[in-house]
Amino acid sequence: MADEKLYSADYAFSPTDGQIVDLSRLAEKLTSYEDISDDLTEDEERRIVDYVKSCVDMSYHKIKKRYDHWQEADRAHDVYVPPDATQFREKAVIADTRAVADTVLTYLMAALGGRNPMFQLEGLNRSSRKVSSILERVLHSQMRRTAGEAKIAQMLLDSIRYGFAPTKIVWDAGQNQNRIVNFDPRRCFPDPRVSWGEWEQWQYVVFTDYVSYNTLASSKLYPKLQKHPSLRHKIAPPRNSWDAHRWHKEEGRGLNIDPAAPNQRERMDHAYFTLGDARVTDECWVRFAGHEIGIPGIDQVWMVVTILDENVCIRMQLNPYGRQFPVVMGGLYNDSHKTWGQSLYDLMLPMHDIATWLLRSRIDNVQAALNNLIFVDPTQVMVPDLIDRNPWGVVRTMPGSKPGDGVFIAQVPDVTRGHWNDITAMSDLKQRVSSASDAQQGMPTPDVRTATEIQRLTQLGSQRLGVLSRVISATTIRPMVRMMVSNIQDAVEIDGSIKIDPDKMPSQLADMVEDGYIDFNQNDLQGKVDYLVIDGTLPVEPTRNAETWMNMLQIMSQTGLNMEYKMGKIAEEAIRALGISDLDQFRISEEERQQGATPSQQLAMMEKMRGASVQPNEQIQDEVSKGNLVPMREAG
């Protein structure tokens, strides 16, 4: 009975419990994808601003613990020397860490972006085969026009450097194409309550940016700016000065806007974030429960909210990308049990720091040895002559003193002689943890003497990097491509035309090609397709190596196995391994076969037979009887 009383207690819930803001009066306008930012009351706007600030604060106080480490990773990657460095030892920085990172980046770019078309799609049903082929080439064309390869390279670099590469996938209506936007990890604030890789469970993600007012006004995303020109001149200090906006900056490293700089704050007379024409924006992609915004009839309301200068809501509308956030998170060593991924520099920085210290201590030791400590008796030697000495100078002695009297040179022992070996050991360790061997860096390997040994070691390293490639392909590239495909299918409103390479044209598109181009409309882009996750390995595996196929052909010819297998098929695989993907373009047609060999082909055949062991005339007649040669009078 006690339990019954406990659970049967009457609790009075208010309709506004858990409510952030009541937007019920704007529900119709909101569900029509209209911007309601200008319809908010002052109190509603304040509530929205405070909510976005709470989201940013929650994320910032978690992710800021990574900032100092990221700064160290930046310095190691850039081989950074402070601009005010005066001591020679301060300029000594180990640079091989950058070389290792570049090697891994090169591999990942070759594996993930080295195909043509860059993204390979498959139709999920028979009717979508042609659709997938067209979309492949539309995507490839968009990637070329927007420098998409560079965007992916930046995403991979951020994954290597930070283990965290926030990347937006947005639709540029003006250009009628997708656009990839890389974001500094220090300016992205995702929901920290969600484990790595479970991004569909985020409640929010906020992107902070520092841009000019003209950029905001020209984007056409903020009609409120057009309605209220006074916002251009709005100079108001932030109410609370959001901590997340005080992001780290280091002189000389390309970060040219720092709103948190005290001198700028004083100079601008409290116009904290109005630095010249620069403004701060917080773009929050969020999903509300319907009751949180006064619309209980909808379970989840996916929205985008943009705050200007910590004060004004300049955009609030339904998410144009549906029930998903237009963002993917790149990473390298993903762990679903952690909030943040691990980077390559997480593994290499301890060894980098040790190696740099070893190098600098070696320099200190050498400098000390070159500048030996001298003990002088001023009663026997003129000390100024020693201090200001030069190679042709004179050192005067006191009367009665002999040369060398009163001077003692203390020899500095070379205690760092073995440091370079220790530095080499640190370099080897970095290569081991990264799989970036000397061979993969294009460097000679003194311990390995044969090409086979080098190839084998490279293959082993590639297998480890191939795992990373496959994971990135599945967890980052795949959702990115899905978003871009969805944007194309939903937003393309005009007919298009793309140039197609005849050597790489799939058979299902042959009927659409005219003068080397394919014309398409929106209907041609509709269908169920998906991204094909790459295998992650470069053409260094035995089955991808042309030399392997050639050796197999030789072995089979020498052992008589060529009589038991389809040698032509094996030869085709060898040719494909050499990079020739479409052999059909070289295949002799049935019509050509019936016409027989051309005079040039006959001449080549005759030249080939000149060194044969049988009589030429006899062999020619044999070839004629087989139909391989045709008399010149008949061929002409």
C-alpha positions in Angstrom: 0.0 0.0 0.0 2.9 2.3 0.7 4.2 1.9 -2.8 0.7 2.5 -4.2 0.5 5.8 -2.3 3.9 6.7 -3.5 3.2 6.2 -7.2 -0.4 7.4 -7.1 0.5 10.8 -5.8 -1.0 13.6 -7.8 1.5 15.9 -9.5 0.3 19.1 -11.0 2.2 19.9 -14.2 2.0 23.3 -15.7 1.6 23.5 -19.5 4.7 25.7 -19.5 7.0 23.3 -17.6 10.1 22.8 -19.6 9.1 25.5 -22.0 11.9 27.7 -23.4 9.7 30.1 -25.4 6.1 30.1 -26.6 6.0 30.3 -30.3 2.5 28.9 -30.8 1.3 32.1 -32.4 4.0 31.7 -35.0 3.5 28.0 -35.7 2.0 28.4 -39.1 4.7 30.8 -40.3 7.4 28.6 -38.8 6.2 25.4 -40.4 6.1 27.2 -43.8 9.9 27.6 -43.5 9.7 31.4 -43.0 12.2 33.3 -40.9 10.4 34.4 -37.7 13.3 36.3 -36.1 11.7 39.7 -36.8 8.4 38.5 -35.2 9.9 37.8 -31.8 9.1 40.0 -28.9 11.9 41.5 -26.9 11.3 38.9 -24.1 11.2 36.0 -26.6 14.4 37.2 -28.3 16.1 37.4 -24.9 15.0 33.8 -24.1 16.3 32.5 -27.5 19.7 34.3 -27.0 20.1 33.0 -23.5 19.3 29.5 -24.7 21.9 29.6 -27.5 24.4 31.0 -24.9 23.7 28.1 -22.6 24.3 25.6 -25.4 27.6 27.3 -26.3 28.7 27.5 -22.6 28.0 23.8 -22.0 30.1 22.7 -24.9 32.9 25.3 -24.4 33.6 24.3 -20.8 34.2 20.8 -22.0 36.1 21.3 -25.2 38.3 24.2 -24.0 40.4 21.6 -22.1 41.7 20.6 -25.5 42.7 24.1 -26.6 46.3 24.2 -25.2 47.0 20.7 -26.6 45.7 21.9 -30.0 48.0 24.9 -29.8 51.0 22.6 -29.2 49.9 20.5 -32.2 49.7 23.6 -34.3 53.2 24.6 -33.3 54.6 21.1 -34.0 52.9 20.9 -37.4 54.0 24.4 -38.5 57.5 23.9 -37.2 56.7 27.1 -35.3 59.4 29.6 -34.2 58.1 32.6 -32.1 58.6 35.9 -34.0 60.4 37.3 -31.0 62.9 34.4 -30.7 66.4 35.8 -30.2 68.3 32.7 -28.9 69.6 30.3 -31.5 68.3 27.4 -29.5 64.7 28.7 -29.7 64.9 28.4 -33.5 65.8 24.7 -33.3 62.6 22.6 -33.8 62.3 19.0 -34.9 60.6 19.0 -38.3 60.0 15.3 -39.0 56.7 15.4 -37.1 55.4 17.5 -40.0 56.8 15.0 -42.5 55.0 12.1 -40.8 51.7 14.0 -40.8 52.1 15.0 -44.4 52.7 11.3 -45.4 49.5 10.2 -43.6 47.6 13.1 -45.2 49.0 12.1 -48.7 47.9 8.5 -48.2 44.4 9.4 -47.0 43.9 11.9 -49.9 45.0 9.3 -52.4 42.7 6.7 -50.9 39.7 8.8 -50.3 39.9 11.3 -53.2 42.0 9.8 -55.8 39.2 8.3 -57.9 37.4 9.7 -60.9 34.6 10.2 -60.3 35.7 11.1 -56.8 32.7 9.6 -55.1 31.3 6.3 -56.3 27.6 5.6 -55.9 25.5 2.6 -56.3 21.8 2.4 -57.1 19.9 0.6 -54.4 17.5 -0.8 -57.1 17.6 -1.6 -60.8 15.9 1.7 -61.8 18.5 3.7 -59.9 21.6 2.5 -61.8 21.5 5.3 -64.3 20.7 7.8 -61.6 23.8 6.8 -59.6 26.0 7.2 -62.7 24.7 10.7 -63.4 24.9 11.8 -59.7 28.5 10.6 -59.6 29.5 12.9 -62.3 27.4 15.8 -61.1 29.1 15.5 -57.7 32.5 15.3 -59.3 31.8 18.4 -61.4 30.7 20.3 -58.2 33.8 19.2 -56.4 36.0 20.5 -59.1 34.2 23.9 -59.3 34.3 24.5 -55.6 37.9 23.2 -54.9 36.3 20.3 -53.0 39.5 18.4 -52.9 41.1 21.2 -50.9 38.2 21.2 -48.5 38.5 17.4 -47.9 42.3 17.8 -47.5 41.6 20.5 -44.8 39.2 18.2 -43.1 41.7 15.3 -43.1 44.4 17.7 -41.9 42.2 18.8 -39.0 41.5 15.1 -38.2 45.3 14.4 -38.1 46.1 17.5 -36.1 43.1 17.8 -33.7 41.2 14.6 -34.0 38.2 16.9 -34.5 37.3 18.3 -37.9 33.9 20.1 -38.0 32.7 20.4 -41.6 29.5 22.0 -42.9 27.7 20.8 -46.0 25.4 23.6 -47.3 23.6 24.3 -50.5 24.6 27.5 -52.3 21.3 28.5 -54.0 23.1 31.3 -56.0 25.5 28.9 -57.6 23.0 25.9 -57.6 25.5 23.6 -56.0 26.9 22.1 -52.8 29.5 23.9 -50.8 31.8 22.4 -48.2 32.8 24.7 -45.3 35.7 23.9 -43.0 35.5 25.2 -39.5 38.2 25.8 -36.9 37.6 23.3 -34.1 37.9 26.2 -31.6 34.8 27.8 -33.1 32.5 24.7 -33.2 30.5 23.8 -30.1 28.7 20.5 -30.4 26.5 18.8 -27.7 29.1 17.3 -25.3 26.6 14.8 -23.9 26.9 12.6 -26.9 29.7 10.1 -27.5 31.9 10.2 -30.6 30.2 9.0 -33.7 26.6 9.3 -32.3 26.1 12.7 -33.9 22.5 12.0 -35.0 21.7 12.2 -31.2 23.0 15.7 -30.8 20.5 18.2 -29.5 22.5 21.1 -30.9 25.7 22.2 -32.6 26.8 25.9 -32.7 29.2 27.5 -35.1 30.8 30.8 -34.1 32.2 33.0 -36.8 33.7 36.5 -37.1 32.7 38.1 -40.4 32.0 41.5 -41.8 28.5 43.0 -41.8 28.6 43.2 -45.6 29.2 39.4 -45.8 26.2 38.8 -43.6 23.9 41.2 -45.5 24.9 39.8 -48.9 24.3 36.1 -47.9 20.5 36.6 -48.2 20.0 34.4 -45.2 19.2 37.3 -42.9 16.3 39.4 -44.2 16.0 41.0 -40.8 19.2 43.0 -41.6 17.5 44.4 -44.7 14.4 45.4 -42.7 16.5 47.1 -40.0 19.4 49.0 -41.4 20.2 50.4 -38.0 21.7 47.0 -37.1 24.7 47.9 -39.2 25.4 50.6 -36.7 24.3 48.8 -33.6 27.2 49.3 -31.1 26.3 47.6 -27.9 28.6 45.7 -25.6 27.7 42.1 -25.0 25.5 41.6 -22.0 27.7 38.8 -20.6 30.7 38.6 -22.8 30.5 34.9 -23.7 33.6 33.0 -22.6 33.5 30.8 -25.8 34.3 33.9 -27.9 37.6 34.4 -26.2 39.3 31.9 -28.4 43.0 31.5 -28.5 45.2 33.5 -30.9 48.9 33.4 -31.5 50.6 36.3 -33.4 52.0 35.4 -36.7 50.0 32.3 -37.3 47.2 33.6 -39.5 44.5 34.1 -36.9 43.7 37.8 -37.7 40.6 38.5 -35.6 40.6 38.2 -31.8 37.7 40.0 -30.2 39.0 39.1 -26.7 42.1 41.3 -27.0 42.0 43.9 -24.3 43.7 46.6 -26.3 41.1 46.3 -29.0 38.4 46.5 -26.4 39.7 49.7 -25.0 40.4 51.2 -28.4 36.9 50.5 -29.6 35.3 52.1 -26.6 33.4 49.1 -25.5 32.4 48.1 -29.0 33.6 44.7 -28.0 32.8 42.7 -31.1 32.4 45.5 -33.6 36.1 45.5 -34.7 36.0 47.8 -37.7 33.2 46.1 -39.6 33.7 42.6 -38.1 30.8 41.0 -36.2 30.4 37.8 -34.2 27.7 35.3 -35.1 26.6 32.2 -33.4 24.7 29.8 -35.7 22.9 27.2 -33.7 21.4 24.1 -35.3 19.1 22.7 -32.8 16.2 20.3 -32.4 13.5 21.3 -29.9 10.8 19.1 -28.4 7.5 20.6 -29.6 6.4 21.5 -26.1 9.7 23.4 -25.5 8.6 26.1 -28.0 4.8 25.9 -27.3 4.0 23.5 -30.2 3.2 20.2 -28.4 1.6 18.8 -31.5 5.1 18.2 -33.1 7.5 15.8 -31.5 10.7 17.3 -32.8 11.2 20.7 -34.4 14.6 21.0 -36.2 15.6 24.7 -36.5 18.5 27.0 -37.2 19.0 30.1 -35.0 21.6 32.8 -35.6 22.6 35.3 -33.0 24.4 38.6 -33.9 26.9 40.2 -31.4 25.5 38.1 -28.5 22.4 40.3 -28.5 20.1 40.0 -31.6 18.5 37.1 -33.2 18.8 37.6 -37.0 17.6 34.2 -38.2 15.1 31.7 -36.8 13.5 29.2 -39.1 12.8 25.6 -39.7 15.9 23.6 -40.7 16.0 23.6 -44.5 17.9 20.3 -44.5 15.1 18.4 -42.8 15.7 16.3 -39.7 19.5 16.4 -39.8 22.2 18.9 -39.1 24.2 19.9 -42.2 27.5 18.9 -40.6 29.9 16.0 -40.4 32.7 15.5 -37.9 36.0 14.2 -39.3 38.2 12.2 -37.0 41.2 9.8 -37.1 41.3 7.4 -34.2 37.6 7.2 -33.3 36.4 5.8 -30.0 32.7 5.6 -29.4 33.3 5.5 -25.7 34.7 9.0 -25.7 33.3 12.5 -26.4 36.3 13.6 -28.5 38.4 11.7 -31.0 42.1 11.1 -30.7 44.5 12.7 -33.2 47.8 11.6 -34.7 49.5 14.5 -32.8 48.1 13.1 -29.5 50.4 10.2 -30.2 53.4 12.0 -31.5 53.6 15.2 -29.4 55.4 13.6 -26.4 58.0 12.2 -28.7 58.2 15.5 -30.6 58.8 17.4 -27.4 61.5 15.0 -26.2 63.3 15.1 -29.6 63.2 18.9 -29.7 64.6 19.1 -26.1 67.4 16.7 -27.2 68.2 18.8 -30.2 68.3 22.0 -28.1 70.4 20.5 -25.4 72.8 19.4 -28.1 73.0 22.9 -29.4 73.6 24.2 -25.8 76.5 21.8 -25.4 78.1 22.6 -28.7 77.8 26.4 -28.0 79.4 25.9 -24.6 82.2 23.9 -26.1 82.8 26.6 -28.7 82.8 29.3 -26.1 85.1 27.8 -23.5 85.1 29.2 -20.1 88.3 31.2 -19.5 89.9 31.9 -16.1 92.2 35.0 -16.1 94.6 36.5 -13.6 94.3 40.2 -14.2 97.7 40.8 -12.7 99.4 38.9 -15.5 97.1 39.5 -18.6 95.3 42.5 -20.1 91.7 41.3 -19.7 90.2 43.8 -22.3 92.4 42.2 -25.0 90.9 38.8 -24.3 87.3 40.1 -24.2 87.7 42.1 -27.5 90.0 39.6 -29.2 89.8 38.8 -32.9 91.7 36.4 -35.1 94.5 38.9 -35.8 94.4 40.6 -32.4 97.1 40.9 -29.8 96.9 39.9 -26.1 99.2 41.9 -24.0 100.8 40.4 -20.8 102.0 42.3 -17.8 105.7 42.9 -17.3 107.4 39.8 -16.1 104.7 37.4 -17.3 105.2 34.8 -19.9 102.7 33.9 -22.7 100.1 31.6 -21.2 100.6 32.7 -17.6 97.5 33.7 -15.8 95.1 32.1 -18.3 93.2 28.8 -17.8 90.8 27.4 -20.4 88.2 25.1 -18.9 87.2 22.4 -21.4 83.5 21.6 -21.7 82.9 17.9 -22.0 80.6 16.7 -24.9 77.9 15.1 -22.8 75.3 15.2 -25.6 77.2 13.1 -28.2 74.6 10.4 -28.2 71.6 12.8 -28.5 71.3 12.5 -32.2 70.9 8.7 -31.9 68.2 9.4 -29.4 66.5 11.8 -31.8 66.6 9.2 -34.4 65.0 6.7 -32.0 62.2 9.2 -31.4 61.7 9.6 -35.1 61.5 5.8 -35.5 58.8 5.7 -32.8 56.7 8.3 -34.5 56.9 6.3 -37.7 55.8 3.2 -35.9 52.7 4.8 -34.3 51.7 6.5 -37.5 52.6 3.7 -40.0 54.5 6.4 -42.1 57.7 4.5 -42.8 60.7 5.8 -44.7 59.6 3.9 -47.8 56.2 5.6 -47.7 57.9 9.0 -47.3 59.9 8.3 -50.4 63.2 8.0 -48.4 65.9 5.4 -48.8 65.8 2.6 -46.3 69.4 1.4 -45.4 68.2 -1.7 -43.6 66.2 -3.0 -46.6 68.1 -4.0 -49.6 65.6 -5.3 -52.2 62.5 -3.8 -53.9 60.5 -6.8 -52.7 61.4 -6.1 -49.1 60.5 -2.4 -49.5 57.2 -3.3 -51.1 56.3 -5.8 -48.4 57.0 -3.3 -45.6 55.0 -0.6 -47.4 52.1 -3.0 -47.8 52.1 -3.7 -44.1 52.0 0.0 -43.3 49.4 0.6 -45.9 47.1 -2.0 -44.3 47.2 -0.1 -41.0 46.5 3.2 -42.8 43.9 1.4 -44.9 41.9 0.7 -41.8 41.9 4.4 -41.0 40.8 5.2 -44.6 37.9 2.7 -44.4 36.7 4.1 -41.1 36.9 7.7 -42.3 35.1 6.7 -45.5 32.3 5.1 -43.5 31.9 7.6 -40.7 32.7 10.9 -42.4 32.7 10.7 -46.2 29.6 8.6 -46.5 27.3 11.0 -44.5 28.9 13.9 -46.3 28.1 12.4 -49.7 24.6 11.5 -48.6 24.0 15.1 -47.6 25.3 16.4 -50.9 23.2 13.9 -52.9 20.1 14.8 -50.9 20.7 18.5 -51.6 21.1 17.9 -55.3 17.9 15.8 -55.5 15.9 18.4 -53.4 17.3 21.7 -54.6 18.3 21.5 -58.2 15.7 23.4 -60.1 17.3 23.9 -63.5 18.4 21.5 -66.2 22.1 20.8 -66.3 24.8 19.5 -68.6 28.1 17.8 -67.7 31.0 16.8 -69.8 31.8 13.1 -69.7 35.0 11.2 -70.4 34.3 8.6 -73.1 36.9 6.3 -71.7 35.1 6.2 -68.4 31.6 6.3 -69.5 29.4 3.5 -68.1 27.2 1.6 -70.6 24.0 2.8 -69.0 24.7 6.4 -70.0 25.6 5.7 -73.6 22.2 6.7 -74.9 22.4 10.1 -73.1 25.7 11.2 -74.5 25.8 13.8 -77.3 28.9 15.6 -78.4 30.7 14.4 -75.3 28.0 15.9 -72.9 25.1 14.5 -70.9 22.1 16.7 -70.5 19.9 16.0 -67.4 16.9 17.4 -65.6 15.7 16.9 -62.1 13.8 13.7 -62.9 17.1 12.2 -64.0 18.5 12.7 -60.5 15.8 11.0 -58.5 16.4 7.6 -57.1 17.7 5.6 -54.2 21.5 5.6 -54.2 24.2 5.3 -51.6 27.9 5.9 -51.3 30.3 3.0 -51.8 32.7 2.8 -48.9 36.2 2.5 -50.3 38.4 -0.4 -49.3 41.0 2.1 -48.0 44.1 0.6 -49.6 46.2 2.1 -52.3 47.3 0.0 -55.3 50.2 -1.6 -53.5 48.4 -4.8 -52.6 49.5 -7.8 -54.6 46.2 -7.9 -56.5 46.6 -4.2 -57.4 50.2 -4.5 -58.5 50.9 -4.9 -62.2 54.3 -6.6 -61.5 52.5 -9.3 -59.5 50.3 -10.1 -62.5 53.2 -10.1 -64.9 55.2 -12.5 -62.7 52.2 -14.8 -62.5 51.9 -14.8 -66.3 55.6 -15.7 -66.6 55.4 -18.5 -64.0 52.3 -20.0 -65.6 54.0 -19.9 -69.1 57.1 -21.6 -67.7 55.2 -24.3 -65.8 52.7 -25.1 -68.5 49.8 -23.8 -66.4 48.9 -21.5 -69.2 47.1 -24.4 -70.8 44.7 -24.8 -67.8 43.8 -21.1 -67.2 42.3 -18.2 -69.2 45.5 -16.3 -69.9 43.7 -13.6 -71.7 41.7 -12.7 -68.6 44.8 -12.7 -66.5 46.5 -10.4 -69.0 43.5 -8.0 -68.8 43.9 -7.8 -65.0 47.5 -7.0 -65.5 46.7 -4.2 -67.9 44.0 -2.8 -65.5 46.6 -2.8 -62.7 48.7 -0.6 -64.9 45.9 2.0 -64.8 44.0 1.2 -68.0 40.4 0.8 -66.6 38.5 0.5 -69.9 39.9 -2.2 -72.3 36.8 -2.4 -74.4 37.8 0.8 -76.3 40.7 -1.2 -77.7 38.8 -4.4 -78.5 38.6 -5.4 -82.2 35.0 -5.2 -83.4 33.4 -8.1 -85.3 33.4 -6.0 -88.5 37.1 -5.3 -88.2 37.7 -9.0 -87.5 36.0 -10.0 -90.7 38.0 -7.5 -92.7 41.2 -9.1 -91.7 44.5 -7.5 -90.8 45.5 -4.2 -92.3 48.7 -3.8 -94.4 50.5 -2.2 -91.4 49.4 -5.1 -89.2 50.7 -7.6 -91.8 54.0 -5.8 -92.0 54.4 -5.9 -88.3 53.6 -9.6 -88.3 56.3 -10.2 -90.9 58.9 -8.2 -89.0 58.1 -10.3 -86.0 58.5 -13.5 -87.8 61.9 -12.7 -89.3 63.8 -14.2 -86.4 61.6 -17.3 -86.3 63.2 -20.8 -86.5 61.0 -21.8 -89.5 61.3 -20.6 -93.1 59.6 -17.2 -93.5 57.6 -18.3 -96.6 56.4 -21.4 -94.8 55.3 -19.4 -91.7 53.6 -16.7 -93.8 51.6 -19.4 -95.6 50.7 -20.9 -92.3 49.4 -17.6 -91.0 47.4 -17.0 -94.3 45.8 -20.4 -93.9 44.7 -19.5 -90.4 43.2 -16.2 -91.6 45.7 -14.0 -89.7 47.2 -12.6 -92.8 45.6 -11.5 -96.0 47.5 -11.0 -99.3 48.1 -7.4 -100.1 46.1 -7.4 -103.2 43.1 -8.6 -101.3 43.6 -6.2 -98.3 43.9 -3.2 -100.5 
